Amino acid sequence: MIDRPGLAEFLRRRRESLQPEDVGLPRGVRRRTAGLRREEVAVLCHMSADYYTRIEQERGPQPSEAMVAAIAQGLHLTLDERDHLFRLAGHAPPLRGASDEHVSPGLLRILDRLDDTPAEVLTELGETLRQTRLGVALTGDASLRTGPSRSLGYRWFAEPASRALYCETDHEHLSRLFASGLREVVTVRGRGSRAADLADDLLARSAEFRALWDAHEVGLRPRETKRFVHPEVGVLELACQTLLDPDQSHRLLVYTAAPGSESAEKLELLGVLARASV
């Protein structure tokens, strides 16, 4: 059963404990609210302000599991806080582990401070969970992808058009890299896992993937420099730094260009284009 008073009080306390800068929002002027405004939380949770307000006021329908997950992520809750929120809302908490898509507050705080840098949070299957504004400009809006296509490795073999974002001379290495990486995840997670389902799907779809899978190659690692072919600014050579969250098997990827380089100029232009499109 939903605990409406407990849910409302918990949400109010968490909202009041956060400042706009904690979640990547501008503070603005004439601010009198302690913590975040309800309207700001609604924006972070991708829901209407009226819907969120009704929950805090102990009104409205029981929020769905998807809505609870969105609120937990928007409020930058820890895993323990997220599980508590699910129980207050009358739902069993999601299972923790590799399939969990709740990004830790630590990674979110870092991501919130990288607005002028391409960055993204990925699962071990290459599914983008969060992106910076410039990350969307560089690799496309991940929120538009659904199903298996959320995985970059899956798209690489099942949707050949996705390869246009990368230099053709890198395609062979990337094919081996994605096949090798998926095999390692399948070995760790076992049969019946989402990783195994993706592999089975690709084995049925792609002759190239079948050949690479049969080679049993493991241990490949990404190159230090990634080369992207952007339709508006051309080729960008970007270094990629990775921060790992071992509890969730999530990775934060941050792309940077060497100062003074042609790629740095193109990245700056990409930022201008991104701001103009808002």
C-alpha positions, 0 to 999 in steps of 0.5 A: 500500500502507498504511504501517502503522508510518508511519501509526501514528507520524504519528497519535501525533505529531499527537495528542500535539501537540494540547491539548484547548483547541486542539480545543474540548475541556475540559481536565479535572483530573488530566491526565497524557497528553501531548496528546490521549487516544485516546478524545478523538481518536475523539470528534473523528473520530466513530468508536469509540475501539477503531477509532482505537486499532487504527490507532495500534497498527498493527492492524485493516483498512485505513481507508477514504478516508472514515475517513481524511478524518474523522481528518484533520478531527478532528486539525485537519490542514492540507491538506499533512498531510491529503494525507500521511495519505492516502498513508500510509493507501494512498489517493490524496489528494482533489483540492484546490479548490472541492469539497474539504470539509476545513475548514482548522485556522484556521477550526476553531480560530475555530469551536471558540471560538464555542460560545455563538454561532451559527456555521457553515462553508459551501462555496460551494454553501451546504453546511454543513460544521461548526456550533457547538452554537448554530448547530445550535439556530438552523438545524437539524442539517446532518449529517442532510442528504444529497445535493443537499439539503445545499445551502441554495440547492437546498433553497430551490427544491426543498424549499419547507418550508425557507423557513419558517426565514426571514421571508416578506417576505425570500423574494423577495430570497433567491430572487434571491440564491440563483439569482444566487449559483449562476449565478456559481459555475457560471460559475467552475466550468464545465459538468460541475461540481457547481454545474452539476449542481445548476442543471440539477436545479433547472431541471427541478424549479422554475418559479420557479428557471427564471424567475430563471435566465433573468433572468441576474441576478448580483452580488447580496449578502446583506443585513447583517441576517438574519431567522430565524423559529425555531419556539420563540423566534420572530423573531430579527434577527441580524447576519452576519459572514463570514470567507473561506478563499480556498484552500478557497472556504469561509466562516465565518458568525457570527451576532450580536444587538445587545446589549440587543435582543429578539433578544439575549434570544431568542438567550440563551433559544435557548442555554438550550434547546440546553443542555437538549436535550443 
